[in-house]
Amino acid sequence: MTHDLRHWATHFPDRVALNIGSETLTYGEMEARANQLARVFEARGLQRGDHIVAFLPNVPFMFVLAWAAYRSGLYFTPASNSLSLKDAAYIVDNSQARLVLADAAVKTPVSQLPDCCRQKIHWLSHGQGIPGYTRVADLMVGVDTQPREEEAPGSLMLYTSGTTGAPKGVWRPLPAADYAGAPTFAADLMALFSIDENVRYLSTAPLYHAAPLRFALTVTARGGSVFGMQKFEAEDALEMLVENHITHSQWVPTMLQRLLRLPEDVRRGFSAPHHVMALHSAAPCPVPVKQAIIEWWGPILMEYYSGTEGVGLTMLDSHEWLERPGSVGKTRKGVPHVMDDDWTELPPGKIGRIFFSGIKPFQYFGEPEKTAGRTSPQGYQTLGDIGYLDSDGYMFLTDRMDDMIISGGVNIYPQEIESAIMELPCIVDVGVVGAPDDEFGERPVAFVVGDGRIPAADLEALLAAHCSEQLGRIKSPARYIVLDQMPRSPTGKLIRRELRDVLRTKLVA
């Protein structure tokens, strides 16, 4: 295969491939372990097209596992390491997993999983032992480190985050058995983000998420070095940028906000001349936050918009964004289509549902109805977002289809309200959901986190006055609820279902 771990392990075996925490793997070491693990899979009867699921913290073994699965023709699903028992069992069962590999260090109660899952599964543990599991390290002792004679490419099958409902596995057919190109998880990223053997990449987020895992695997396919954080800490991240001569990094908006809250002397003393590209995505970035980061770091921010489904991708650099604040860029993968409710394509400037064509279609694994809900009659597919294209083809997102509030027959997009509230400097975070209303059907309710300078009662009055002026009566929240912390996923996505749970509790009370 071209551009593969094996090439770099053969020619540069001592080059650092990964460093996470106190553990470092060279290319030679990672190649040897991946070959061993592939043989362990083979010995357990796993065949091409089978599925495996992992519940792992940020550890180098995640990459050993991913490459072993790829070499074995398996679908590899890294699952969140903080799922409830119910959600974890759902993913194992829904994916039809033949093998589960878990670490006792994760928050998910993995020790209880074998009693909750239906099909016959091989249960392997990483790190310390787990009752009912076999330690994978014991199985790899003495196993041949050379490649197996027969290899065929596998694929990732990642699950959506499930911030608005049950997670869904994103499935595509495996590449042909004799496929010899760049790994499918890496092929597009290599060119889009200039990833080569000179890249030193800082991964700040959990590796079970699509973007950090794919980017990091792509770096190892191209011979660069990955430096991962076990847990994000703002000041630690700055230190890693400097100490490891990081060239490329990846962030989500909440991380950028935390960086900006560091003491002024820390920020003033920061200098990372090797740092040439800071990628960010996953959630809308407030305009003031992004402006402040660009002023601090210079025009090295690169924003992209995509999703686990991988049906399209847009990008824009700092210079483009400064000319069009709030845009997520022009399309680099796929062809965009903005559609109305009658499946008619809308002209520039008109808001509608955003679909893409020109990309190999996906399916939600075992969920044909949900797949159909993301597919237009023309065969276009969507990530579930609402927005528009300007006259130059730059995309702007206004909201999520699943989050829309219909109040008195009027479509209200939570993001519009959230953006208006974030204009107030005393607001740190915000989330808006719909609440049942006898007269209007639904009314928006805003949850906010303040910076502590204004008492809750005064804050609510300030918010009401501000929203009335900026949004008008219909779009203004019917209620404001002050929280200590907003429920967000590790990648910064707002978990609206948790806000709805809080709201239901308050309505009952």
Residue, then its C-alpha position, 0 to 999 in steps of 0.5 A: m500500500t502507498h502511504d502506510l504505516r508499514h512504509w515508515a516502519t520499514h524505512f524509519p523504524d526509530r522515528v516517533a509515531l506517537n507520544i501520549g502521556s508518558e508513553t511513546l511508540t516508534y513506527g517500528e514498535m507500532e507496526a510490530r504490535a499491529n501485526q501481532l494484534a492482527r494475528v490475535f484477531e485471526a486466531r479468534g476467528l474474526q473474518r473480513g467484514d466483522h465488527i470490533v468495538a473499543f472503549l479506551p482512554n487516550v492511549p497509544f494502543m488505540f492506534v495499534l488497534a486501529w491499524a490492526a483492524y485495518r490490516s484485518g479487513l474489520y470495521f473498527t468502532p471506537a466508542s465514547n469512554s463515558l457512556s452509560l451502560k445502556d448506551a454502551a450495550y446498545i452500540v455493541d449490539n447494534s454494531q453486531a460486534r464480534l470482539v470488544l476491547a475495553d480498559a478499566a480506566v474508562k468511565t463506562p461500566v465495562s465490567q457489566l457489559p458481558d451480562c448485557c449484550r446478546q451475541k457471542i463476543h470475545w471480551l479483551s481488556h487493555g491495561q489492568g484486568i477486567p472480570g470476564y475479559t482476557r488481557v490482550a497483552d497476554l494474548m500478544v506475548g510471543v506472537d509473530t511481529q511480521p505481517r500476515e500473508e493475507e491482508a485486506p483493508g478494513s474501515l472505521m464505523l463511527y457512531t454519531s455523538g447522540t446529542t439529540g437521540a440514540p447514536k447511529g453507526v455510519w456505515r459504508p462498504l469496505p474497499a476492494a480486497d486488493y485495494a492498494g491506495a492510501p487508507t480510506f480514512a486518510a486519503d482526503l485529509m492528506a491533500l486537504f490539510s497538507i499532511d506529510e512526514n514533517v507534520r507534528y500534530l497535537s491532538t487535544a480531544p478524545l480519540y474516539h471522536a471521528a475528527p481527532l482519530r482520523f487526523a491522527l491516523t492520517v499523520t501516522a500514515r504519512g510518517g509524521s508524529v502525533f502528540g496526544m493529550q490524555k485530558f485537555e488542560a489549556e495551559d498544558a496545551l500551550e506548553m505542548l505546542v512549544e515544547n514539541h515544536i507542533t506544526h498542526s493542532q486541532w481544537v473545538p470552540t470550548m477549548l479556544q474559550r478556555l485558552l482565552r481565559l488564561p491569565e494575561d501574563v501566560r498568554r502574553g508569554f506564549s510563542a510557538p513559531h513552528h505552529v502553522m495551522a490550528l484546525h477547529s470544528a465540531a461546533p459553531c465558534p462565537v465570532p468574538v472568540k475566533q477574532a480574539i484567537i486570530e489576534w493572539w496567534g495570527p492568521i493560522l486558524m483553519e475552520y472546516y465543517s463536516g461530520t461523522e457521516g462524511v457527506g461533504l466538507t467545507m473549509l476557510d482560512s483566517h483571511e477568508w473568515l475575517e472577510r466573512p465572519g461566521s462562515v464555515g467556508k467553501t465546499r472542498k468535498g461534495v457539491p452543496h445543495v440548499m433545499d426547501d421543504d418541497w425539495t426545490e433547490l434554493p438560490p444564494g442567500k435563502i435559508g434551507r436544509i443543506f445537502f451534498s451530492g458527489i460523495k459515496p453515500f452512507q447508511y446508518f447501520g441497521e437503520p434504513e428509516k433514519t438513513a432515509g431521513r437524511t436522504s433527499p428524493q434526488g439522492y443527496q444526503t445531509l449532516g442535518d444542518i440548516g443554512y445558506l450559501d452566499s453569492d460567492g459560494y461560502m456557506f453559513l450555518t443557522d441551525r440544526m434540523d433536529d433542534m428547530i423550535i416551531s412556535g406559533g407556526v414560526n420556525i425558530y433556530p436556537q443558534e440565532i438566539e444563542s448567538a444574540i445572547m453570546e454578544l453579552p460579555c457577562i455570558v460564558d456559555v448558552g444553550v436554547v431548547g424548545a419548551p411545550d406551550d399551550e398557546f404557541g406549541e413551543r417557546p424557546v427557553a435559554f440556559v446560560v452560564g454567567d461569568g459570576r459578576i452579575p447575580a442570577a436575578d439581575l442576569e435574567a433581567l439583563l438577558a430579557a431586555h437584550c433579547s427583546e431588543q435583538l430578537g423581538r417578541i416571538k424569538s425571545p426566550a420565554r424563560y432564562i435558567v442559569l446553570d453552573q455548567m453547560p452540558r457539552s460533549p468532550t468535543g464541545k457539542l451542546i447536549r440539548r437532550e440533557l437541557r430538555d431533561v433539566l427543563r422537564t424536571k423544572l416544569v414538573a416541580 
